[in-house]
Amino acid sequence: ELMASLQSRLQVLWEERELVLLEARECAKQGEELEAVVRDLCKPNEFERYMMFIGDLEKVVSLLLCLSSRLARVQNAMNRMDGNIDAEEKQSLNERHKLLSQQREDAKDLKENLDRRERVVSGILAKYLTEQQLQDYQHFVHVKTSLLIEKKDLEEQIKFFKEQLENLKQSIP
């Protein structure tokens, strides 16, 4: 029953992931349309700033999510430590935790810088786009970020349930 429940939950997560991937493709299409509008209306250097911002948006958000996920796994491993763990393994976990924490702080700084750049890009676009086009741009940025987060969350849940299912299968003789 437990295996069937885990398998059912995995199926639901896979279906949700497919919906998110479909939304991501639609969002990418909107992004291409927006890119064409921006290319036509803005000066080349302004268009380049826009493109750099959009490219960096995905990279920085993905980096933050990845580091947060890795940090959470290390913290979970540290929380599961008992008295039987050797000092070397404990030190290794502590060092990884410290390194990942610092990397996440650096990534947060990158995100703050990206937020400042987004305000600059919005200011540039406000000179050229209609109010509706500007709202479409802001919606695109918001949806793109949300979909990245949702996709990563679903991938983490799928990974967790796969591990649970595998552990359960191994525990049954």
Solvent accessible surface area in square Angstrom, and as a share of the most:
residue,aa,sasa,rsa
1,E,195,0.87
2,L,108,0.54
3,M,63,0.28
4,A,67,0.52
5,S,62,0.40
6,L,21,0.11
7,Q,79,0.35
8,S,65,0.42
9,R,87,0.32
10,L,3,0.01
11,Q,85,0.38
12,V,63,0.36
13,L,0,0.00
14,W,68,0.24
15,E,93,0.42
16,E,64,0.29
17,R,68,0.25
18,E,93,0.42
19,L,110,0.55
20,V,3,0.02
21,L,47,0.24
22,L,85,0.42
23,E,82,0.37
24,A,33,0.26
25,R,142,0.52
26,E,91,0.41
27,C,8,0.05
28,A,55,0.42
29,K,123,0.52
30,Q,89,0.39
31,G,9,0.09
32,E,114,0.51
33,E,106,0.47
34,L,15,0.07
35,E,41,0.18
36,A,42,0.33
37,V,47,0.27
38,V,0,0.00
39,R,124,0.45
40,D,117,0.61
41,L,78,0.39
42,C,12,0.07
43,K,118,0.50
44,P,116,0.73
45,N,103,0.53
46,E,15,0.07
47,F,32,0.13
48,E,94,0.42
49,R,130,0.48
50,Y,3,0.01
51,M,63,0.28
52,M,106,0.47
53,F,2,0.01
54,I,23,0.12
55,G,32,0.30
56,D,35,0.18
57,L,6,0.03
58,E,77,0.35
59,K,139,0.59
60,V,15,0.09
61,V,6,0.03
62,S,47,0.30
63,L,71,0.35
64,L,32,0.16
65,L,40,0.20
66,C,50,0.30
67,L,8,0.04
68,S,42,0.27
69,S,16,0.10
70,R,108,0.39
71,L,2,0.01
72,A,45,0.35
73,R,102,0.37
74,V,2,0.01
75,Q,74,0.33
76,N,75,0.39
77,A,25,0.19
78,M,46,0.21
79,N,123,0.63
80,R,174,0.64
81,M,50,0.22
82,D,89,0.46
83,G,83,0.80
84,N,140,0.72
85,I,42,0.21
86,D,85,0.44
87,A,84,0.65
88,E,137,0.61
89,E,92,0.41
90,K,96,0.41
91,Q,108,0.48
92,S,51,0.33
93,L,16,0.08
94,N,62,0.32
95,E,95,0.43
96,R,126,0.46
97,H,49,0.22
98,K,155,0.66
99,L,105,0.52
100,L,4,0.02
101,S,32,0.21
102,Q,101,0.45
103,Q,67,0.30
104,R,67,0.25
105,E,81,0.37
106,D,70,0.36
107,A,1,0.01
108,K,83,0.35
109,D,87,0.45
110,L,89,0.44
111,K,54,0.23
112,E,98,0.44
113,N,62,0.32
114,L,2,0.01
115,D,53,0.27
116,R,120,0.44
117,R,70,0.26
118,E,39,0.18
119,R,147,0.54
120,V,65,0.38
121,V,5,0.03
122,S,20,0.13
123,G,42,0.40
124,I,19,0.10
125,L,1,0.00
126,A,54,0.42
127,K,136,0.58
128,Y,65,0.25
129,L,15,0.07
130,T,82,0.47
131,E,120,0.54
132,Q,108,0.48
133,Q,53,0.24
134,L,25,0.12
135,Q,90,0.40
136,D,66,0.34
137,Y,0,0.00
138,Q,87,0.39
139,H,105,0.47
140,F,9,0.04
141,V,18,0.11
142,H,123,0.55
143,V,32,0.18
144,K,38,0.16
145,T,28,0.17
146,S,43,0.28
147,L,12,0.06
148,L,29,0.14
149,I,82,0.41
150,E,79,0.35
151,K,68,0.29
152,K,52,0.22
153,D,72,0.37
154,L,6,0.03
155,E,61,0.27
156,E,50,0.22
157,Q,53,0.23
158,I,7,0.04
159,K,89,0.38
160,F,102,0.43
161,F,39,0.16
162,K,102,0.43
163,E,83,0.37
164,Q,67,0.30
165,L,13,0.07
166,E,85,0.38
167,N,87,0.45
168,L,38,0.19
169,K,98,0.42
170,Q,131,0.58
171,S,79,0.51
172,I,92,0.47
173,P,170,1.07
